[in-house]
Amino acid sequence: MKLTMQLDNLSYDIIIQKDCLKDVDKYFSLNRKVLVVSDDGVPNIYIDTVLLKCKKGYKFIFKHGEESKNIDTYQKILSFLIENNFTRSDCIIAVGGGVVSDLVGFVCATYLRGITFYVVATTLLSQVDASIGGKTAIDYNGYKNVVGAFYQPSKVLIDTNTLNTLSSRQFNAGMAEIIKMATTSNENLFKILEDTKDIKEDIDNIIYEALLIKQKVVQIDPLENNIRKVLNFGHTIGHAIESYYNMTLLHGECVSLGMVYMSSSNVKERLIPLLKKFNLPVKLNDLSNDELVKYIYHDKKATGDFINIVFVKQIGSYEFRKIKIEEILNYL
């Protein structure tokens, strides 16, 4: 399966296919200097498969986890590129999950004012969300994604066989993003998720359906000026929870919690059982609401004393609300 992201000044393909990784050189232009960036949680076989196809390949591996998505790792990658004389005609490939693609995308956006950026997405969360759409970022001073840029990849590979090496916790964290898109935009997909007996058997089509939602909104609003804000459902409070717990909860787990807060009571009746089906959290008892509000002030969706939120009153639809930041306590 293939999707093509069509934007005003560029387009790129998203390949969704089992075993496509072994043919990476058919999809990426590797007849040049290539830096493969990944983390130490990604199986070496995926990294080595890419490197073997490169004419002149280098690799940079950093410690896995959100805590590595910082300015220190960013600077180390820049130094590696400079030391090895990478030019704008060369390319960088992110192999891994959302942390890798966020960080590498920001490197690509800023090194020499732009270098070719490819993505091999190996986690469910990155396959349905982080690897496409052009949002890149690093965390700074404990605040998630506070420094970043919009920078689109040149191509994305989604080999769903890589999900076989993913832990169940990481897989379920990715499911949170699929549930997010179904809740706001596709009740039929939501019902498929409710009814499925073997999610991994159905995962290729489910990924495709989720990507269709993201493709549509990104093509209409690539810089998140309007409709693309729907993709932030669950993220306003979710990001605050993520920062509050110092990144010890996974991104998808925090989005799961955030969605519950931003749903009507009748939506919760279906949403909470679906989240529990994939072992996602729906409630935390030790949150300090005042601390959460502090983090929300630094959310990129905040403008002055106001914050834009996405609220779901009925599955398959959504509404935008602009509220004062302190009013977020009413939702908590």
C-alpha positions in Angstrom: 0.0 0.0 0.0 1.1 3.5 -0.7 -0.1 7.0 0.3 1.2 10.2 -1.2 1.3 13.4 0.8 0.6 16.3 -1.5 1.6 19.7 -0.2 1.9 23.0 -2.0 5.6 22.8 -2.7 6.4 19.1 -2.4 5.1 15.6 -2.2 6.3 12.4 -0.7 5.3 8.8 -0.5 4.5 6.7 2.5 5.1 3.0 1.8 3.1 0.5 4.0 4.3 -3.0 3.3 5.6 -6.1 5.0 9.3 -6.7 4.2 9.8 -3.4 2.4 12.8 -2.6 4.6 15.0 -5.2 2.8 14.4 -3.1 -0.4 15.1 0.2 1.2 17.5 1.2 -1.7 14.5 1.0 -4.1 12.7 3.7 -2.1 15.5 5.9 -0.8 18.3 7.4 -2.9 21.4 5.9 -1.1 24.1 6.4 -3.8 25.7 9.2 -1.7 26.9 9.7 1.9 24.2 8.5 4.4 23.9 8.9 8.1 21.7 6.4 9.8 20.5 7.7 13.2 18.8 5.4 15.7 18.7 4.6 19.4 20.0 1.6 21.3 16.5 0.2 21.8 16.1 -0.5 18.0 17.1 -4.0 16.9 20.5 -3.9 15.2 19.1 -5.9 12.3 17.0 -2.9 11.1 20.0 -0.5 11.3 22.3 -3.0 9.6 19.8 -3.7 6.8 19.8 0.0 5.9 23.6 0.4 6.2 24.3 -2.6 3.9 22.3 -0.8 1.1 24.3 2.4 1.4 27.2 3.3 -0.8 28.9 5.2 2.0 27.0 4.7 5.2 27.7 6.0 8.8 25.7 5.4 11.9 25.0 7.4 15.1 23.3 5.6 18.0 22.0 7.4 21.1 20.4 6.1 24.3 16.7 5.3 23.9 14.0 7.2 25.7 12.4 10.6 25.6 15.1 12.0 27.9 17.6 11.7 25.0 15.5 14.0 22.8 17.4 17.1 24.0 19.8 19.7 22.9 22.9 17.7 23.9 22.0 14.8 21.6 21.1 17.3 18.9 24.5 19.0 19.2 26.3 15.7 19.1 24.7 14.7 15.8 25.5 18.1 14.3 29.1 17.6 15.4 29.2 14.2 13.8 27.9 15.6 10.5 30.5 18.4 10.5 33.4 16.1 11.4 32.4 13.7 8.5 31.9 16.5 6.0 28.2 15.9 5.2 26.9 18.3 2.6 23.3 19.2 1.5 23.6 16.6 -1.3 23.8 13.9 1.4 21.0 12.5 3.5 20.0 11.3 7.0 17.8 8.4 7.8 15.9 8.1 11.0 15.4 4.4 12.0 13.2 4.0 15.0 10.2 5.5 16.8 8.9 8.9 17.5 11.8 10.1 19.6 14.2 9.3 16.7 12.2 10.9 14.0 11.4 14.0 16.0 15.1 14.5 16.8 16.5 13.6 13.4 13.9 15.7 11.6 15.0 18.7 13.6 18.6 18.0 12.8 17.7 17.8 9.1 15.7 21.0 9.2 18.6 23.0 10.7 21.8 21.4 9.4 22.9 23.6 6.5 19.4 25.0 6.4 18.0 21.7 5.2 19.3 18.2 4.3 17.3 15.2 2.9 15.3 13.5 5.6 14.2 9.8 5.3 12.2 7.8 7.9 12.1 4.1 8.6 9.3 3.9 11.2 9.7 0.8 13.5 7.2 1.5 16.2 3.4 1.7 15.9 3.3 5.2 17.3 5.8 6.5 14.7 4.1 4.6 11.9 0.7 6.2 12.4 1.8 9.6 13.7 5.3 10.8 14.4 7.0 9.8 11.1 4.7 11.9 8.8 3.4 15.4 8.8 6.7 17.3 9.2 6.6 18.1 12.9 10.1 17.9 14.4 11.3 18.9 17.8 13.4 18.4 20.9 12.5 18.9 24.5 14.1 21.7 26.5 14.3 22.5 30.3 11.7 19.7 31.0 9.2 21.0 28.5 8.2 18.6 25.7 8.7 19.7 22.0 9.2 23.3 23.0 12.0 23.8 20.4 11.2 22.5 16.8 10.4 23.2 13.2 8.1 22.0 10.4 10.2 19.9 8.0 8.8 17.2 5.8 10.5 13.9 5.1 11.4 13.0 1.6 9.9 9.5 2.0 8.7 7.2 4.7 8.9 3.4 5.0 6.5 1.4 7.2 7.5 -2.2 7.4 4.9 -3.7 9.7 7.1 -6.7 10.4 9.1 -4.4 12.7 6.2 -4.5 15.1 7.0 -8.1 15.8 10.0 -7.0 18.0 8.0 -4.2 19.8 7.0 -4.7 23.4 3.3 -4.9 24.2 3.6 -1.7 26.2 5.1 0.2 23.2 2.5 -1.4 20.8 -0.4 -0.3 23.0 1.1 3.2 23.3 0.9 3.4 19.5 -2.7 2.2 19.6 -3.5 5.4 21.6 -2.7 7.5 18.6 -4.9 5.3 16.3 -7.8 5.5 18.8 -7.2 9.3 18.9 -7.8 9.7 15.2 -10.7 7.3 15.2 -12.4 9.1 18.0 -12.3 12.5 16.4 -12.7 11.6 12.7 -13.9 8.0 11.9 -16.5 6.2 13.9 -16.3 3.2 11.6 -12.6 2.8 12.4 -13.5 3.2 16.1 -16.0 0.3 15.7 -13.3 -1.8 14.0 -11.0 -1.3 16.9 -13.8 -2.2 19.3 -14.7 -5.4 17.4 -11.3 -6.7 16.4 -10.3 -10.0 18.0 -6.7 -10.0 16.6 -5.3 -6.5 16.2 -2.0 -7.6 14.7 -3.8 -9.6 12.0 -5.6 -6.4 11.0 -2.9 -3.9 11.7 -1.8 -3.1 8.1 -5.3 -1.9 7.2 -5.8 -0.2 10.5 -2.5 1.8 10.0 -3.6 2.7 6.5 -7.0 4.0 7.7 -5.4 6.0 10.5 -2.9 7.5 8.0 -5.7 8.5 5.7 -7.0 10.7 8.5 -3.7 12.3 9.1 -2.9 12.7 5.4 -6.2 14.6 4.8 -5.7 17.1 7.6 -2.0 17.7 7.0 -2.6 18.3 3.3 -5.2 20.9 4.1 -3.2 22.5 7.0 0.5 21.6 6.9 1.5 24.3 9.4 -1.3 23.7 12.0 -3.1 27.0 11.5 -6.5 25.5 11.6 -7.9 22.0 11.1 -4.6 20.2 11.9 -5.2 21.1 15.5 -7.6 18.1 15.6 -4.5 15.9 15.8 -3.8 17.4 19.2 -6.8 15.7 20.8 -5.6 14.4 24.1 -2.3 16.1 23.8 -2.8 19.3 25.8 -3.2 17.6 29.1 -1.2 14.5 27.8 1.9 16.5 27.2 1.6 18.2 30.6 1.3 14.7 32.3 4.3 13.6 30.3 6.4 16.5 31.6 4.9 16.2 35.1 6.1 12.5 35.4 9.5 13.5 33.8 8.9 11.3 30.7 8.5 8.1 32.7 5.1 7.4 31.1 5.1 6.7 27.4 3.7 9.4 25.1 0.7 7.2 24.0 -0.1 6.5 27.7 -0.3 10.2 28.4 -2.4 10.8 25.3 -4.8 8.1 26.5 -5.3 10.0 29.8 -5.6 13.3 28.0 -8.4 12.0 25.7 -10.5 10.9 28.7 -10.4 14.4 30.1 -11.4 16.0 26.8 -14.5 13.7 26.1 -18.1 14.0 26.9 -19.7 11.5 29.3 -21.3 9.5 26.5 -18.0 9.3 24.6 -16.3 8.1 27.7 -18.7 5.2 27.9 -17.1 3.7 24.7 -13.7 5.3 24.9 -12.6 4.1 28.3 -13.4 0.4 27.6 -11.5 0.7 24.3 -8.5 2.2 26.0 -8.6 -0.5 28.7 -8.7 -3.2 25.9 -5.2 -2.1 25.0 -4.0 -1.8 28.6 -3.9 2.0 28.4 -4.3 4.2 31.5 -7.6 6.1 32.0 -7.0 7.6 35.4 -4.2 8.8 37.7 -4.8 9.5 41.4 -1.7 11.4 42.3 -1.8 14.3 39.9 -1.3 17.9 41.1 -3.7 20.0 39.0 -1.7 23.2 39.8 1.5 21.6 38.6 -0.2 20.4 35.4 -1.3 24.0 34.7 2.3 25.2 35.0 3.3 22.9 32.2 0.3 23.8 30.1 1.4 27.4 30.1 4.5 26.3 28.1 2.5 24.2 25.6 3.0 25.2 22.0 -0.8 25.5 21.7 -1.0 28.2 24.3 -1.4 31.8 23.1 -1.0 34.3 26.0 -3.4 33.3 28.8 -5.4 31.1 26.4 -5.1 27.5 25.2 -6.8 25.8 22.2 -8.2 22.4 23.0 -10.0 19.7 21.1 -13.2 18.3 22.7 -15.2 15.3 21.5 -18.9 15.3 22.2 -19.7 12.5 19.8 -17.4 9.8 18.3 -16.4 10.6 14.8 -16.6 14.4 15.3 -14.9 17.1 17.3 -15.0 20.8 18.2 -12.3 23.3 18.9 -12.5 25.4 22.1 -10.4 28.4 23.1 -10.3 28.7 26.9 -8.3 30.5 29.5 -5.6 28.2 30.8 -6.8 28.2 34.3 -10.2 27.0 33.0 -8.5 23.7 32.1 -9.0 22.8 35.8 -12.7 22.5 35.0 -11.9 19.5 32.7 -9.7 17.9 35.3 
